[in-house]
Amino acid sequence: MSQDQTRDAADVPAMQRIYDRIWLLALAAFVFFLVAYVGWGLLDLTSLPAR
């Protein structure tokens, strides 16, 4: 085996390690959309005129 095929975990970039964890990506997407929609909703509520 060549040294190219036997890469250590330290050789893998940090973002690649995050991308390889599918459940972490799913959680990050869920949190992002939750924050985006809640933020959008709060912005929409605060833009309503007061009586």
mmCIF entry with sequence, helices, sheets and N, C-alpha, C, O atoms, coordinates in Angstrom:
data_MODEL
# 
_entry.id   MODEL 
# 
_entity.id                         1 
_entity.type                       polymer 
_entity.pdbx_number_of_molecules   1 
# 
_entity_poly.entity_id                      1 
_entity_poly.type                           'polypeptide(L)' 
_entity_poly.nstd_linkage                   no 
_entity_poly.nstd_monomer                   no 
_entity_poly.pdbx_seq_one_letter_code       MSQDQTRDAADVPAMQRIYDRIWLLALAAFVFFLVAYVGWGLLDLTSLPAR 
_entity_poly.pdbx_seq_one_letter_code_can   MSQDQTRDAADVPAMQRIYDRIWLLALAAFVFFLVAYVGWGLLDLTSLPAR 
_entity_poly.pdbx_strand_id                 A 
# 
loop_
_entity_poly_seq.entity_id 
_entity_poly_seq.num 
_entity_poly_seq.mon_id 
_entity_poly_seq.hetero 
1 1  MET n 
1 2  SER n 
1 3  GLN n 
1 4  ASP n 
1 5  GLN n 
1 6  THR n 
1 7  ARG n 
1 8  ASP n 
1 9  ALA n 
1 10 ALA n 
1 11 ASP n 
1 12 VAL n 
1 13 PRO n 
1 14 ALA n 
1 15 MET n 
1 16 GLN n 
1 17 ARG n 
1 18 ILE n 
1 19 TYR n 
1 20 ASP n 
1 21 ARG n 
1 22 ILE n 
1 23 TRP n 
1 24 LEU n 
1 25 LEU n 
1 26 ALA n 
1 27 LEU n 
1 28 ALA n 
1 29 ALA n 
1 30 PHE n 
1 31 VAL n 
1 32 PHE n 
1 33 PHE n 
1 34 LEU n 
1 35 VAL n 
1 36 ALA n 
1 37 TYR n 
1 38 VAL n 
1 39 GLY n 
1 40 TRP n 
1 41 GLY n 
1 42 LEU n 
1 43 LEU n 
1 44 ASP n 
1 45 LEU n 
1 46 THR n 
1 47 SER n 
1 48 LEU n 
1 49 PRO n 
1 50 ALA n 
1 51 ARG n 
# 
_struct_asym.id          A 
_struct_asym.entity_id   1 
# 
loop_
_struct_conf.conf_type_id 
_struct_conf.id 
_struct_conf.pdbx_PDB_helix_id 
_struct_conf.beg_label_comp_id 
_struct_conf.beg_label_asym_id 
_struct_conf.beg_label_seq_id 
_struct_conf.pdbx_beg_PDB_ins_code 
_struct_conf.end_label_comp_id 
_struct_conf.end_label_asym_id 
_struct_conf.end_label_seq_id 
_struct_conf.pdbx_end_PDB_ins_code 
_struct_conf.beg_auth_comp_id 
_struct_conf.beg_auth_asym_id 
_struct_conf.beg_auth_seq_id 
_struct_conf.end_auth_comp_id 
_struct_conf.end_auth_asym_id 
_struct_conf.end_auth_seq_id 
_struct_conf.pdbx_PDB_helix_class 
_struct_conf.details 
_struct_conf.pdbx_PDB_helix_length 
HELX_P HELX_P1 AA1 ALA A 9  ? ASP A 11 ? ALA A 9  ASP A 11 5 ? 3  
HELX_P HELX_P2 AA2 ALA A 14 ? TYR A 19 ? ALA A 14 TYR A 19 1 ? 6  
HELX_P HELX_P3 AA3 ILE A 22 ? THR A 46 ? ILE A 22 THR A 46 1 ? 25 
# 
_struct_conf_type.id          HELX_P 
_struct_conf_type.criteria    ? 
_struct_conf_type.reference   ? 
# 
loop_
_atom_site.group_PDB 
_atom_site.id 
_atom_site.type_symbol 
_atom_site.label_atom_id 
_atom_site.label_alt_id 
_atom_site.label_comp_id 
_atom_site.label_asym_id 
_atom_site.label_entity_id 
_atom_site.label_seq_id 
_atom_site.pdbx_PDB_ins_code 
_atom_site.Cartn_x 
_atom_site.Cartn_y 
_atom_site.Cartn_z 
_atom_site.occupancy 
_atom_site.B_iso_or_equiv 
_atom_site.pdbx_formal_charge 
_atom_site.auth_seq_id 
_atom_site.auth_comp_id 
_atom_site.auth_asym_id 
_atom_site.auth_atom_id 
_atom_site.pdbx_PDB_model_num 
ATOM 1   N N  . MET A 1 1  ? 0.833   -1.178 0.000  1.00 0.00 ? 1  MET A N  1 
ATOM 2   C CA . MET A 1 1  ? 0.000   0.000  0.000  1.00 0.00 ? 1  MET A CA 1 
ATOM 3   C C  . MET A 1 1  ? 0.873   1.235  0.000  1.00 0.00 ? 1  MET A C  1 
ATOM 4   O O  . MET A 1 1  ? 1.904   1.295  0.671  1.00 0.00 ? 1  MET A O  1 
ATOM 5   N N  . SER A 1 2  ? 0.448   2.193  -0.749 1.00 0.00 ? 2  SER A N  1 
ATOM 6   C CA . SER A 1 2  ? 1.201   3.437  -0.751 1.00 0.00 ? 2  SER A CA 1 
ATOM 7   C C  . SER A 1 2  ? 0.750   4.318  0.401  1.00 0.00 ? 2  SER A C  1 
ATOM 8   O O  . SER A 1 2  ? -0.275  4.073  1.038  1.00 0.00 ? 2  SER A O  1 
ATOM 9   N N  . GLN A 1 3  ? 1.526   5.324  0.643  1.00 0.00 ? 3  GLN A N  1 
ATOM 10  C CA . GLN A 1 3  ? 1.226   6.209  1.766  1.00 0.00 ? 3  GLN A CA 1 
ATOM 11  C C  . GLN A 1 3  ? 0.007   7.084  1.454  1.00 0.00 ? 3  GLN A C  1 
ATOM 12  O O  . GLN A 1 3  ? -0.640  7.585  2.373  1.00 0.00 ? 3  GLN A O  1 
ATOM 13  N N  . ASP A 1 4  ? -0.313  7.273  0.165  1.00 0.00 ? 4  ASP A N  1 
ATOM 14  C CA . ASP A 1 4  ? -1.482  8.070  -0.227 1.00 0.00 ? 4  ASP A CA 1 
ATOM 15  C C  . ASP A 1 4  ? -2.780  7.417  0.215  1.00 0.00 ? 4  ASP A C  1 
ATOM 16  O O  . ASP A 1 4  ? -3.735  8.109  0.566  1.00 0.00 ? 4  ASP A O  1 
ATOM 17  N N  . GLN A 1 5  ? -2.824  6.099  0.201  1.00 0.00 ? 5  GLN A N  1 
ATOM 18  C CA . GLN A 1 5  ? -4.060  5.396  0.527  1.00 0.00 ? 5  GLN A CA 1 
ATOM 19  C C  . GLN A 1 5  ? -4.272  5.272  2.029  1.00 0.00 ? 5  GLN A C  1 
ATOM 20  O O  . GLN A 1 5  ? -5.407  5.093  2.471  1.00 0.00 ? 5  GLN A O  1 
ATOM 21  N N  . THR A 1 6  ? -3.249  5.360  2.796  1.00 0.00 ? 6  THR A N  1 
ATOM 22  C CA . THR A 1 6  ? -3.378  5.229  4.250  1.00 0.00 ? 6  THR A CA 1 
ATOM 23  C C  . THR A 1 6  ? -3.224  6.602  4.882  1.00 0.00 ? 6  THR A C  1 
ATOM 24  O O  . THR A 1 6  ? -2.168  6.943  5.416  1.00 0.00 ? 6  THR A O  1 
ATOM 25  N N  . ARG A 1 7  ? -4.286  7.376  4.814  1.00 0.00 ? 7  ARG A N  1 
ATOM 26  C CA . ARG A 1 7  ? -4.258  8.727  5.381  1.00 0.00 ? 7  ARG A CA 1 
ATOM 27  C C  . ARG A 1 7  ? -4.768  8.682  6.810  1.00 0.00 ? 7  ARG A C  1 
ATOM 28  O O  . ARG A 1 7  ? -5.726  7.975  7.123  1.00 0.00 ? 7  ARG A O  1 
ATOM 29  N N  . ASP A 1 8  ? -4.124  9.434  7.655  1.00 0.00 ? 8  ASP A N  1 
ATOM 30  C CA . ASP A 1 8  ? -4.557  9.530  9.039  1.00 0.00 ? 8  ASP A CA 1 
ATOM 31  C C  . ASP A 1 8  ? -5.750  10.474 9.141  1.00 0.00 ? 8  ASP A C  1 
ATOM 32  O O  . ASP A 1 8  ? -6.042  11.218 8.205  1.00 0.00 ? 8  ASP A O  1 
ATOM 33  N N  . ALA A 1 9  ? -6.439  10.439 10.281 1.00 0.00 ? 9  ALA A N  1 
ATOM 34  C CA . ALA A 1 9  ? -7.559  11.346 10.513 1.00 0.00 ? 9  ALA A CA 1 
ATOM 35  C C  . ALA A 1 9  ? -7.077  12.789 10.598 1.00 0.00 ? 9  ALA A C  1 
ATOM 36  O O  . ALA A 1 9  ? -7.834  13.716 10.309 1.00 0.00 ? 9  ALA A O  1 
ATOM 37  N N  . ALA A 1 10 ? -5.839  12.979 10.988 1.00 0.00 ? 10 ALA A N  1 
ATOM 38  C CA . ALA A 1 10 ? -5.293  14.331 11.082 1.00 0.00 ? 10 ALA A CA 1 
ATOM 39  C C  . ALA A 1 10 ? -5.093  14.947 9.700  1.00 0.00 ? 10 ALA A C  1 
ATOM 40  O O  . ALA A 1 10 ? -5.069  16.171 9.572  1.00 0.00 ? 10 ALA A O  1 
ATOM 41  N N  . ASP A 1 11 ? -4.949  14.122 8.667  1.00 0.00 ? 11 ASP A N  1 
ATOM 42  C CA . ASP A 1 11 ? -4.761  14.627 7.316  1.00 0.00 ? 11 ASP A CA 1 
ATOM 43  C C  . ASP A 1 11 ? -6.062  15.107 6.685  1.00 0.00 ? 11 ASP A C  1 
ATOM 44  O O  . ASP A 1 11 ? -6.030  15.892 5.737  1.00 0.00 ? 11 ASP A O  1 
ATOM 45  N N  . VAL A 1 12 ? -7.194  14.655 7.184  1.00 0.00 ? 12 VAL A N  1 
ATOM 46  C CA . VAL A 1 12 ? -8.488  15.017 6.616  1.00 0.00 ? 12 VAL A CA 1 
ATOM 47  C C  . VAL A 1 12 ? -8.868  16.400 7.137  1.00 0.00 ? 12 VAL A C  1 
ATOM 48  O O  . VAL A 1 12 ? -8.816  16.641 8.343  1.00 0.00 ? 12 VAL A O  1 
ATOM 49  N N  . PRO A 1 13 ? -9.248  17.308 6.243  1.00 0.00 ? 13 PRO A N  1 
ATOM 50  C CA . PRO A 1 13 ? -9.630  18.655 6.695  1.00 0.00 ? 13 PRO A CA 1 
ATOM 51  C C  . PRO A 1 13 ? -10.851 18.623 7.620  1.00 0.00 ? 13 PRO A C  1 
ATOM 52  O O  . PRO A 1 13 ? -11.665 17.702 7.557  1.00 0.00 ? 13 PRO A O  1 
ATOM 53  N N  . ALA A 1 14 ? -10.963 19.628 8.468  1.00 0.00 ? 14 ALA A N  1 
ATOM 54  C CA . ALA A 1 14 ? -12.033 19.669 9.466  1.00 0.00 ? 14 ALA A CA 1 
ATOM 55  C C  . ALA A 1 14 ? -13.413 19.704 8.811  1.00 0.00 ? 14 ALA A C  1 
ATOM 56  O O  . ALA A 1 14 ? -14.328 19.016 9.263  1.00 0.00 ? 14 ALA A O  1 
ATOM 57  N N  . MET A 1 15 ? -13.571 20.490 7.762  1.00 0.00 ? 15 MET A N  1 
ATOM 58  C CA . MET A 1 15 ? -14.882 20.577 7.111  1.00 0.00 ? 15 MET A CA 1 
ATOM 59  C C  . MET A 1 15 ? -15.261 19.250 6.461  1.00 0.00 ? 15 MET A C  1 
ATOM 60  O O  . MET A 1 15 ? -16.442 18.905 6.417  1.00 0.00 ? 15 MET A O  1 
ATOM 61  N N  . GLN A 1 16 ? -14.290 18.508 5.959  1.00 0.00 ? 16 GLN A N  1 
ATOM 62  C CA . GLN A 1 16 ? -14.589 17.215 5.358  1.00 0.00 ? 16 GLN A CA 1 
ATOM 63  C C  . GLN A 1 16 ? -15.076 16.239 6.416  1.00 0.00 ? 16 GLN A C  1 
ATOM 64  O O  . GLN A 1 16 ? -15.971 15.436 6.151  1.00 0.00 ? 16 GLN A O  1 
ATOM 65  N N  . ARG A 1 17 ? -14.498 16.297 7.614  1.00 0.00 ? 17 ARG A N  1 
ATOM 66  C CA . ARG A 1 17 ? -14.960 15.426 8.695  1.00 0.00 ? 17 ARG A CA 1 
ATOM 67  C C  . ARG A 1 17 ? -16.386 15.763 9.092  1.00 0.00 ? 17 ARG A C  1 
ATOM 68  O O  . ARG A 1 17 ? -17.163 14.870 9.432  1.00 0.00 ? 17 ARG A O  1 
ATOM 69  N N  . ILE A 1 18 ? -16.744 17.057 9.053  1.00 0.00 ? 18 ILE A N  1 
ATOM 70  C CA . ILE A 1 18 ? -18.119 17.448 9.367  1.00 0.00 ? 18 ILE A CA 1 
ATOM 71  C C  . ILE A 1 18 ? -19.059 16.969 8.261  1.00 0.00 ? 18 ILE A C  1 
ATOM 72  O O  . ILE A 1 18 ? -20.149 16.474 8.546  1.00 0.00 ? 18 ILE A O  1 
ATOM 73  N N  . TYR A 1 19 ? -18.644 17.113 7.005  1.00 0.00 ? 19 TYR A N  1 
ATOM 74  C CA . TYR A 1 19 ? -19.484 16.687 5.887  1.00 0.00 ? 19 TYR A CA 1 
ATOM 75  C C  . TYR A 1 19 ? -19.709 15.182 5.878  1.00 0.00 ? 19 TYR A C  1 
ATOM 76  O O  . TYR A 1 19 ? -20.727 14.710 5.371  1.00 0.00 ? 19 TYR A O  1 
ATOM 77  N N  . ASP A 1 20 ? -18.781 14.434 6.427  1.00 0.00 ? 20 ASP A N  1 
ATOM 78  C CA . ASP A 1 20 ? -18.914 12.985 6.443  1.00 0.00 ? 20 ASP A CA 1 
ATOM 79  C C  . ASP A 1 20 ? -19.917 12.497 7.489  1.00 0.00 ? 20 ASP A C  1 
ATOM 80  O O  . ASP A 1 20 ? -20.342 11.342 7.446  1.00 0.00 ? 20 ASP A O  1 
ATOM 81  N N  . ARG A 1 21 ? -20.290 13.353 8.413  1.00 0.00 ? 21 ARG A N  1 
ATOM 82  C CA . ARG A 1 21 ? -21.268 12.978 9.443  1.00 0.00 ? 21 ARG A CA 1 
ATOM 83  C C  . ARG A 1 21 ? -22.644 13.450 9.003  1.00 0.00 ? 21 ARG A C  1 
ATOM 84  O O  . ARG A 1 21 ? -22.988 14.620 9.171  1.00 0.00 ? 21 ARG A O  1 
ATOM 85  N N  . ILE A 1 22 ? -23.437 12.535 8.435  1.00 0.00 ? 22 ILE A N  1 
ATOM 86  C CA . ILE A 1 22 ? -24.711 12.892 7.822  1.00 0.00 ? 22 ILE A CA 1 
ATOM 87  C C  . ILE A 1 22 ? -25.712 13.403 8.852  1.00 0.00 ? 22 ILE A C  1 
ATOM 88  O O  . ILE A 1 22 ? -26.488 14.310 8.549  1.00 0.00 ? 22 ILE A O  1 
ATOM 89  N N  . TRP A 1 23 ? -25.716 12.849 10.052 1.00 0.00 ? 23 TRP A N  1 
ATOM 90  C CA . TRP A 1 23 ? -26.680 13.296 11.065 1.00 0.00 ? 23 TRP A CA 1 
ATOM 91  C C  . TRP A 1 23 ? -26.321 14.679 11.593 1.00 0.00 ? 23 TRP A C  1 
ATOM 92  O O  . TRP A 1 23 ? -27.211 15.449 11.955 1.00 0.00 ? 23 TRP A O  1 
ATOM 93  N N  . LEU A 1 24 ? -25.051 15.002 11.641 1.00 0.00 ? 24 LEU A N  1 
ATOM 94  C CA . LEU A 1 24 ? -24.643 16.341 12.035 1.00 0.00 ? 24 LEU A CA 1 
ATOM 95  C C  . LEU A 1 24 ? -25.082 17.360 10.981 1.00 0.00 ? 24 LEU A C  1 
ATOM 96  O O  . LEU A 1 24 ? -25.516 18.462 11.319 1.00 0.00 ? 24 LEU A O  1 
ATOM 97  N N  . LEU A 1 25 ? -24.969 16.994 9.725  1.00 0.00 ? 25 LEU A N  1 
ATOM 98  C CA . LEU A 1 25 ? -25.434 17.869 8.652  1.00 0.00 ? 25 LEU A CA 1 
ATOM 99  C C  . LEU A 1 25 ? -26.938 18.050 8.707  1.00 0.00 ? 25 LEU A C  1 
ATOM 100 O O  . LEU A 1 25 ? -27.438 19.159 8.517  1.00 0.00 ? 25 LEU A O  1 
ATOM 101 N N  . ALA A 1 26 ? -27.667 16.965 8.966  1.00 0.00 ? 26 ALA A N  1 
ATOM 102 C CA . ALA A 1 26 ? -29.124 17.061 9.066  1.00 0.00 ? 26 ALA A CA 1 
ATOM 103 C C  . ALA A 1 26 ? -29.524 17.960 10.224 1.00 0.00 ? 26 ALA A C  1 
ATOM 104 O O  . ALA A 1 26 ? -30.438 18.773 10.086 1.00 0.00 ? 26 ALA A O  1 
ATOM 105 N N  . LEU A 1 27 ? -28.862 17.831 11.352 1.00 0.00 ? 27 LEU A N  1 
ATOM 106 C CA . LEU A 1 27 ? -29.149 18.674 12.503 1.00 0.00 ? 27 LEU A CA 1 
ATOM 107 C C  . LEU A 1 27 ? -28.819 20.133 12.200 1.00 0.00 ? 27 LEU A C  1 
ATOM 108 O O  . LEU A 1 27 ? -29.579 21.028 12.572 1.00 0.00 ? 27 LEU A O  1 
ATOM 109 N N  . ALA A 1 28 ? -27.712 20.378 11.541 1.00 0.00 ? 28 ALA A N  1 
ATOM 110 C CA . ALA A 1 28 ? -27.331 21.744 11.189 1.00 0.00 ? 28 ALA A CA 1 
ATOM 111 C C  . ALA A 1 28 ? -28.354 22.359 10.232 1.00 0.00 ? 28 ALA A C  1 
ATOM 112 O O  . ALA A 1 28 ? -28.703 23.531 10.375 1.00 0.00 ? 28 ALA A O  1 
ATOM 113 N N  . ALA A 1 29 ? -28.830 21.595 9.274  1.00 0.00 ? 29 ALA A N  1 
ATOM 114 C CA . ALA A 1 29 ? -29.846 22.092 8.342  1.00 0.00 ? 29 ALA A CA 1 
ATOM 115 C C  . ALA A 1 29 ? -31.147 22.394 9.072  1.00 0.00 ? 29 ALA A C  1 
ATOM 116 O O  . ALA A 1 29 ? -31.784 23.415 8.815  1.00 0.00 ? 29 ALA A O  1 
ATOM 117 N N  . PHE A 1 30 ? -31.542 21.512 9.978  1.00 0.00 ? 30 PHE A N  1 
ATOM 118 C CA . PHE A 1 30 ? -32.766 21.715 10.750 1.00 0.00 ? 30 PHE A CA 1 
ATOM 119 C C  . PHE A 1 30 ? -32.661 22.983 11.596 1.00 0.00 ? 30 PHE A C  1 
ATOM 120 O O  . PHE A 1 30 ? -33.595 23.785 11.629 1.00 0.00 ? 30 PHE A O  1 
ATOM 121 N N  . VAL A 1 31 ? -31.553 23.164 12.266 1.00 0.00 ? 31 VAL A N  1 
ATOM 122 C CA . VAL A 1 31 ? -31.357 24.346 13.108 1.00 0.00 ? 31 VAL A CA 1 
ATOM 123 C C  . VAL A 1 31 ? -31.334 25.610 12.245 1.00 0.00 ? 31 VAL A C  1 
ATOM 124 O O  . VAL A 1 31 ? -31.916 26.628 12.618 1.00 0.00 ? 31 VAL A O  1 
ATOM 125 N N  . PHE A 1 32 ? -30.671 25.546 11.109 1.00 0.00 ? 32 PHE A N  1 
ATOM 126 C CA . PHE A 1 32 ? -30.612 26.711 10.223 1.00 0.00 ? 32 PHE A CA 1 
ATOM 127 C C  . PHE A 1 32 ? -32.002 27.121 9.766  1.00 0.00 ? 32 PHE A C  1 
ATOM 128 O O  . PHE A 1 32 ? -32.360 28.297 9.839  1.00 0.00 ? 32 PHE A O  1 
ATOM 129 N N  . PHE A 1 33 ? -32.787 26.160 9.296  1.00 0.00 ? 33 PHE A N  1 
ATOM 130 C CA . PHE A 1 33 ? -34.123 26.505 8.810  1.00 0.00 ? 33 PHE A CA 1 
ATOM 131 C C  . PHE A 1 33 ? -35.049 26.916 9.949  1.00 0.00 ? 33 PHE A C  1 
ATOM 132 O O  . PHE A 1 33 ? -35.904 27.781 9.760  1.00 0.00 ? 33 PHE A O  1 
ATOM 133 N N  . LEU A 1 34 ? -34.900 26.324 11.110 1.00 0.00 ? 34 LEU A N  1 
ATOM 134 C CA . LEU A 1 34 ? -35.689 26.731 12.263 1.00 0.00 ? 34 LEU A CA 1 
ATOM 135 C C  . LEU A 1 34 ? -35.395 28.182 12.628 1.00 0.00 ? 34 LEU A C  1 
ATOM 136 O O  . LEU A 1 34 ? -36.315 28.972 12.838 1.00 0.00 ? 34 LEU A O  1 
ATOM 137 N N  . VAL A 1 35 ? -34.134 28.526 12.704 1.00 0.00 ? 35 VAL A N  1 
ATOM 138 C CA . VAL A 1 35 ? -33.741 29.905 13.037 1.00 0.00 ? 35 VAL A CA 1 
ATOM 139 C C  . VAL A 1 35 ? -34.188 30.861 11.930 1.00 0.00 ? 35 VAL A C  1 
ATOM 140 O O  . VAL A 1 35 ? -34.656 31.962 12.217 1.00 0.00 ? 35 VAL A O  1 
ATOM 141 N N  . ALA A 1 36 ? -34.048 30.452 10.676 1.00 0.00 ? 36 ALA A N  1 
ATOM 142 C CA . ALA A 1 36 ? -34.426 31.328 9.564  1.00 0.00 ? 36 ALA A CA 1 
ATOM 143 C C  . ALA A 1 36 ? -35.923 31.594 9.573  1.00 0.00 ? 36 ALA A C  1 
ATOM 144 O O  . ALA A 1 36 ? -36.338 32.744 9.430  1.00 0.00 ? 36 ALA A O  1 
ATOM 145 N N  . TYR A 1 37 ? -36.744 30.565 9.736  1.00 0.00 ? 37 TYR A N  1 
ATOM 146 C CA . TYR A 1 37 ? -38.187 30.760 9.703  1.00 0.00 ? 37 TYR A CA 1 
ATOM 147 C C  . TYR A 1 37 ? -38.693 31.466 10.952 1.00 0.00 ? 37 TYR A C  1 
ATOM 148 O O  . TYR A 1 37 ? -39.593 32.301 10.857 1.00 0.00 ? 37 TYR A O  1 
ATOM 149 N N  . VAL A 1 38 ? -38.145 31.158 12.107 1.00 0.00 ? 38 VAL A N  1 
ATOM 150 C CA . VAL A 1 38 ? -38.552 31.854 13.332 1.00 0.00 ? 38 VAL A CA 1 
ATOM 151 C C  . VAL A 1 38 ? -38.115 33.316 13.247 1.00 0.00 ? 38 VAL A C  1 
ATOM 152 O O  . VAL A 1 38 ? -38.877 34.214 13.606 1.00 0.00 ? 38 VAL A O  1 
ATOM 153 N N  . GLY A 1 39 ? -36.904 33.554 12.778 1.00 0.00 ? 39 GLY A N  1 
ATOM 154 C CA . GLY A 1 39 ? -36.435 34.924 12.605 1.00 0.00 ? 39 GLY A CA 1 
ATOM 155 C C  . GLY A 1 39 ? -37.284 35.697 11.603 1.00 0.00 ? 39 GLY A C  1 
ATOM 156 O O  . GLY A 1 39 ? -37.613 36.862 11.826 1.00 0.00 ? 39 GLY A O  1 
ATOM 157 N N  . TRP A 1 40 ? -37.634 35.050 10.509 1.00 0.00 ? 40 TRP A N  1 
ATOM 158 C CA . TRP A 1 40 ? -38.473 35.680 9.494  1.00 0.00 ? 40 TRP A CA 1 
ATOM 159 C C  . TRP A 1 40 ? -39.853 35.987 10.077 1.00 0.00 ? 40 TRP A C  1 
ATOM 160 O O  . TRP A 1 40 ? -40.413 37.055 9.829  1.00 0.00 ? 40 TRP A O  1 
ATOM 161 N N  . GLY A 1 41 ? -40.393 35.055 10.846 1.00 0.00 ? 41 GLY A N  1 
ATOM 162 C CA . GLY A 1 41 ? -41.695 35.265 11.469 1.00 0.00 ? 41 GLY A CA 1 
ATOM 163 C C  . GLY A 1 41 ? -41.671 36.406 12.470 1.00 0.00 ? 41 GLY A C  1 
ATOM 164 O O  . GLY A 1 41 ? -42.589 37.225 12.504 1.00 0.00 ? 41 GLY A O  1 
ATOM 165 N N  . LEU A 1 42 ? -40.630 36.464 13.284 1.00 0.00 ? 42 LEU A N  1 
ATOM 166 C CA . LEU A 1 42 ? -40.524 37.557 14.254 1.00 0.00 ? 42 LEU A CA 1 
ATOM 167 C C  . LEU A 1 42 ? -40.348 38.897 13.559 1.00 0.00 ? 42 LEU A C  1 
ATOM 168 O O  . LEU A 1 42 ? -40.914 39.900 13.995 1.00 0.00 ? 42 LEU A O  1 
ATOM 169 N N  . LEU A 1 43 ? -39.579 38.926 12.497 1.00 0.00 ? 43 LEU A N  1 
ATOM 170 C CA . LEU A 1 43 ? -39.406 40.151 11.722 1.00 0.00 ? 43 LEU A CA 1 
ATOM 171 C C  . LEU A 1 43 ? -40.732 40.580 11.112 1.00 0.00 ? 43 LEU A C  1 
ATOM 172 O O  . LEU A 1 43 ? -41.051 41.769 11.086 1.00 0.00 ? 43 LEU A O  1 
ATOM 173 N N  . ASP A 1 44 ? -41.495 39.627 10.626 1.00 0.00 ? 44 ASP A N  1 
ATOM 174 C CA . ASP A 1 44 ? -42.796 39.923 10.052 1.00 0.00 ? 44 ASP A CA 1 
ATOM 175 C C  . ASP A 1 44 ? -43.748 40.458 11.124 1.00 0.00 ? 44 ASP A C  1 
ATOM 176 O O  . ASP A 1 44 ? -44.503 41.396 10.868 1.00 0.00 ? 44 ASP A O  1 
ATOM 177 N N  . LEU A 1 45 ? -43.718 39.878 12.307 1.00 0.00 ? 45 LEU A N  1 
ATOM 178 C CA . LEU A 1 45 ? -44.584 40.343 13.397 1.00 0.00 ? 45 LEU A CA 1 
ATOM 179 C C  . LEU A 1 45 ? -44.209 41.743 13.865 1.00 0.00 ? 45 LEU A C  1 
ATOM 180 O O  . LEU A 1 45 ? -45.084 42.554 14.168 1.00 0.00 ? 45 LEU A O  1 
ATOM 181 N N  . THR A 1 46 ? -42.924 42.024 13.923 1.00 0.00 ? 46 THR A N  1 
ATOM 182 C CA . THR A 1 46 ? -42.512 43.347 14.378 1.00 0.00 ? 46 THR A CA 1 
ATOM 183 C C  . THR A 1 46 ? -42.754 44.424 13.323 1.00 0.00 ? 46 THR A C  1 
ATOM 184 O O  . THR A 1 46 ? -42.759 45.611 13.648 1.00 0.00 ? 46 THR A O  1 
ATOM 185 N N  . SER A 1 47 ? -42.950 44.033 12.086 1.00 0.00 ? 47 SER A N  1 
ATOM 186 C CA . SER A 1 47 ? -43.191 45.032 11.045 1.00 0.00 ? 47 SER A CA 1 
ATOM 187 C C  . SER A 1 47 ? -44.671 45.391 10.919 1.00 0.00 ? 47 SER A C  1 
ATOM 188 O O  . SER A 1 47 ? -45.017 46.282 10.145 1.00 0.00 ? 47 SER A O  1 
ATOM 189 N N  . LEU A 1 48 ? -45.551 44.717 11.664 1.00 0.00 ? 48 LEU A N  1 
ATOM 190 C CA . LEU A 1 48 ? -46.973 45.047 11.644 1.00 0.00 ? 48 LEU A CA 1 
ATOM 191 C C  . LEU A 1 48 ? -47.188 46.395 12.334 1.00 0.00 ? 48 LEU A C  1 
ATOM 192 O O  . LEU A 1 48 ? -46.566 46.684 13.357 1.00 0.00 ? 48 LEU A O  1 
ATOM 193 N N  . PRO A 1 49 ? -48.067 47.209 11.771 1.00 0.00 ? 49 PRO A N  1 
ATOM 194 C CA . PRO A 1 49 ? -48.317 48.501 12.412 1.00 0.00 ? 49 PRO A CA 1 
ATOM 195 C C  . PRO A 1 49 ? -49.080 48.329 13.741 1.00 0.00 ? 49 PRO A C  1 
ATOM 196 O O  . PRO A 1 49 ? -49.953 47.469 13.853 1.00 0.00 ? 49 PRO A O  1 
ATOM 197 N N  . ALA A 1 50 ? -48.752 49.133 14.712 1.00 0.00 ? 50 ALA A N  1 
ATOM 198 C CA . ALA A 1 50 ? -49.434 49.088 16.008 1.00 0.00 ? 50 ALA A CA 1 
ATOM 199 C C  . ALA A 1 50 ? -50.722 49.918 15.924 1.00 0.00 ? 50 ALA A C  1 
ATOM 200 O O  . ALA A 1 50 ? -50.781 50.920 15.211 1.00 0.00 ? 50 ALA A O  1 
ATOM 201 N N  . ARG A 1 51 ? -51.729 49.494 16.647 1.00 0.00 ? 51 ARG A N  1 
ATOM 202 C CA . ARG A 1 51 ? -52.993 50.240 16.637 1.00 0.00 ? 51 ARG A CA 1 
ATOM 203 C C  . ARG A 1 51 ? -52.947 51.420 17.556 1.00 0.00 ? 51 ARG A C  1 
ATOM 204 O O  . ARG A 1 51 ? -53.929 52.155 17.666 1.00 0.00 ? 51 ARG A O  1 
# 
